Amino acid sequence: MRAMIHMERPVTAAVDGPTQKIYTPLGPMLAGGINPFDMVEALVVTTGGREWFSPAQPLIQSVPTLAGPDLFKTGLEQLRNEAEAPPQLGDELALIQEDPFLPDEVHPN
């Protein structure tokens, strides 16, 4: 299965320029059946049709030490259960782009 993020407008990136990060919520990915510990690749398709792949890596690389495995698992299950599954188009999930949630912006110290 593939998951795609539809871009409202193209991202312009210079050759050998800085990395462009695109964010999508984790909840819909979990609700769509993506296992956050499985190996995934990011794929970019340019307007010219050229494909670029990232190295394969899991979405979640380790369990936060403060949460512990049981609490972390419960949190992921709750996130999955509360999220709406993204539409599926053939064998692709249609994810949305969203700005990242940064706790220090919401709750300044």
ABEGO torsion letter per residue (X at the ends): XBBBBBBABBBBBBBGBBBBBBBBBAAAAAAAGBBAABBBBBBBBBAAGBBBBBBBBBABABBBAAAEAAAAAAAAAAAAAABBBBBBBEABBBBBBBBBBBAAAABBX
